[in-house]
């Protein structure tokens, strides 16, 4: 249940979680409220607002356009999600939102920091997003056929790649597999994955990056009939930390 009154709710498809030792970060689109859940609870759990938060977790009056996990750590301030939000009263106002989550076993306290996006910024008109997990402080996003990065510290935006004419971009993901066991070495990867569609077929380009920037050409490209919205790799050995905990 949403609460003791069984209030109606609808969770966004976007969520963020740091792994099995963290609680997830959900967003209720009906009440514009951030929520979480614990396995033993009979209903969803409300967040407590941090003293220095810029926005309360409940009744934000915002639409959630994107959210993904950015970093995951065991110290205060190291566990963070990034989101793009749009004001319901003034849809022209969009925010780049940084959400600091509690470390494991801490209180359910949420700190939300907002930066208003200028209309002149590229990310203001973005359609697809992809946060880089545990690495460079960048957000990948697309405008039409162009893929950009935005530095989450400086706000600098940089063109990274342009799809060929006729292709429609369908998703951007950062996927990384880095096992600590030597037997997994042949399967390790760290890719920015750019999915597109053309003539009823999907294409997924697998790019390596250097200091957050895409290399000139992808390592390889997956192709097939249909439209791809994501990609996942199943290794010979799968553990609790094999995959990114986000949409």
C-alpha positions in Angstrom: 0.0 0.0 0.0 1.0 3.6 -0.5 0.0 4.5 3.1 -2.4 3.5 5.9 -5.2 5.0 3.9 -4.4 2.9 0.8 -4.0 6.1 -1.2 -3.7 5.7 -5.0 -0.3 6.0 -6.5 1.7 5.2 -9.6 5.5 4.6 -9.4 7.7 6.0 -12.2 9.6 3.6 -14.4 12.7 5.4 -13.2 14.3 4.3 -9.9 17.8 4.3 -8.3 19.4 1.9 -5.8 23.0 1.3 -4.8 22.8 -2.4 -4.4 21.4 -5.1 -2.0 22.4 -3.1 1.1 20.6 0.0 0.1 16.9 0.9 0.0 15.5 1.9 -3.4 14.6 5.5 -4.4 11.1 5.5 -6.1 9.0 8.4 -7.3 5.2 8.4 -7.1 3.8 10.3 -10.2 0.4 10.7 -8.6 1.5 12.8 -5.6 4.9 13.9 -7.0 6.6 12.3 -4.0 9.8 10.4 -3.5 9.3 7.1 -1.7 11.2 4.0 -0.7 10.5 0.4 0.5 11.9 -2.1 2.9 11.2 -5.8 2.6 9.4 -6.2 6.0 7.1 -3.3 5.6 3.4 -3.5 4.8 3.4 -0.2 2.9 5.8 2.2 1.1 8.1 4.3 3.3 8.2 8.1 3.3 11.5 9.9 3.3 12.6 12.4 6.0 13.8 15.7 4.7 17.4 16.6 5.5 17.8 20.0 7.3 19.7 21.5 4.3 17.5 20.1 1.5 16.4 22.5 -1.2 13.2 20.6 -1.9 11.0 18.4 0.3 10.7 14.8 -0.8 6.9 14.9 -0.6 4.5 16.8 -2.9 7.2 18.3 -5.0 4.8 19.5 -7.7 7.2 18.1 -10.3 7.2 15.6 -13.1 10.2 13.2 -13.2 11.6 13.1 -16.7 14.6 10.9 -15.8 16.4 9.5 -12.8 19.4 7.2 -12.5 22.0 6.2 -9.9 25.3 8.2 -10.2 27.4 7.0 -7.3 27.2 4.5 -4.5 29.4 4.6 -1.4 29.5 3.8 2.3 30.3 7.4 3.5 28.0 10.4 3.9 27.4 12.2 0.6 28.9 9.5 -1.6 25.6 7.8 -2.5 23.8 10.0 -5.1 21.2 9.8 -7.8 20.7 12.4 -10.6 17.4 13.4 -12.1 15.7 15.8 -14.6 12.5 17.3 -13.2 9.9 19.6 -14.7 7.6 21.9 -12.7 3.9 21.1 -13.0 2.7 24.7 -12.5 5.4 26.2 -14.9 6.3 23.5 -17.4 9.0 25.7 -18.9 11.0 25.4 -15.7 13.2 22.3 -15.7 15.7 21.2 -13.0 18.8 19.2 -12.9 18.4 17.5 -9.5 21.0 15.8 -7.4 19.6 13.5 -4.7 21.8 12.4 -1.8 20.6 9.1 -0.3 21.5 7.7 3.1 24.3 5.2 3.5 23.3 1.7 4.6 21.7 1.4 8.1 21.3 5.2 8.3 18.0 7.0 8.8 15.6 7.5 5.8 16.9 11.1 5.2 16.9 12.6 1.7 18.7 15.7 0.6 17.7 17.2 -2.8 19.7 19.9 -4.5 18.2 21.7 -7.6 19.8 23.7 -10.4 17.4 25.4 -12.8 18.3 24.6 -16.4 18.6 27.6 -18.7 16.5 27.3 -21.9 19.7 27.9 -23.9 21.3 24.6 -22.6 21.3 21.6 -24.7 20.1 19.3 -21.9 17.0 21.4 -21.6 15.6 19.8 -24.8 17.1 16.3 -24.2 15.0 13.2 -25.0 17.2 10.4 -23.7 19.6 10.3 -20.7 22.3 8.0 -19.3 24.2 8.6 -16.1 27.7 7.3 -15.7 27.8 5.0 -12.7 30.7 5.3 -10.3 33.0 7.1 -12.7 33.2 10.5 -14.4 30.8 13.2 -13.1 28.9 13.4 -16.3 25.4 12.9 -17.6 25.0 11.7 -21.2 22.0 12.8 -23.1 20.6 13.2 -26.6 19.0 15.9 -28.7 17.7 14.4 -31.9 20.6 12.4 -33.5 23.2 14.2 -31.4 24.7 12.7 -28.2 26.2 15.1 -25.6 27.7 15.0 -22.2 27.0 17.6 -19.4 29.6 18.0 -16.7 27.6 17.8 -13.4 30.0 20.2 -11.7 30.8 22.9 -14.3 27.7 22.6 -16.5 29.9 22.3 -19.6 28.2 20.5 -22.5 30.1 18.7 -25.2 29.0 16.9 -28.4 30.2 13.3 -28.3 28.5 11.5 -31.3 26.0 12.0 -34.1 24.0 9.2 -35.5 23.9 8.8 -39.3 20.9 10.4 -41.1 17.8 8.3 -40.9 18.5 6.7 -37.5 16.3 7.4 -34.5 18.0 7.3 -31.1 16.2 4.9 -28.7 18.4 4.8 -25.5 21.7 5.6 -23.8 23.2 3.4 -21.1 26.4 3.0 -19.2 27.1 -0.6 -18.6 30.1 -2.0 -16.8 31.2 -5.4 -15.7 34.3 -5.6 -13.6 34.7 -8.9 -11.7 37.5 -9.2 -9.1 38.1 -12.9 -10.1 40.9 -13.5 -12.6 38.8 -16.1 -14.5 36.4 -13.4 -15.5 39.0 -11.3 -17.2 38.0 -12.1 -20.8 34.5 -10.9 -20.2 35.2 -7.5 -18.5 33.9 -4.4 -20.3 33.0 -0.7 -19.7 30.8 0.7 -22.4 28.6 3.7 -23.2 25.8 2.0 -25.2 23.9 4.0 -27.8 20.8 2.4 -29.2 19.0 3.4 -32.4 16.4 2.3 -34.9 16.4 2.5 -38.7 14.1 0.8 -41.2 12.5 -1.5 -38.5 15.9 -2.7 -37.2 17.8 -1.9 -34.1 21.5 -0.9 -33.8 23.4 -0.8 -30.5 26.9 0.8 -30.7 29.3 -0.1 -27.9 31.7 2.8 -27.2 34.6 2.9 -24.9 35.4 6.2 -23.3 38.5 8.1 -22.3 38.1 10.6 -19.4 34.4 10.5 -20.1 34.6 11.2 -23.8 33.6 8.7 -26.4 36.4 7.2 -28.6 36.0 7.9 -32.3 34.5 4.5 -33.2 32.5 1.8 -31.3 34.2 -1.5 -30.5 31.3 -3.3 -32.2 27.6 -2.9 -33.1 24.7 -5.2 -32.4 22.0 -5.3 -35.0 18.7 -7.1 -35.5 15.0 -6.7 -36.2 12.8 -4.6 -33.9 13.4 -1.7 -31.6 15.8 -2.0 -28.6 15.2 -0.1 -25.4 18.1 -1.5 -23.3 20.8 -4.2 -23.3 22.1 -6.5 -20.6 25.0 -8.9 -20.5 24.9 -12.1 -18.6 28.4 -13.3 -17.6 29.5 -16.8 -16.8 29.4 -15.9 -13.2 26.7 -13.5 -11.9 26.8 -11.9 -8.5 24.8 -9.3 -6.5 27.0 -6.5 -7.9 27.0 -7.6 -11.6 24.6 -5.0 -12.9 23.8 -1.3 -12.4 20.9 -0.7 -10.0 18.9 1.7 -11.9 16.5 1.9 -14.9 
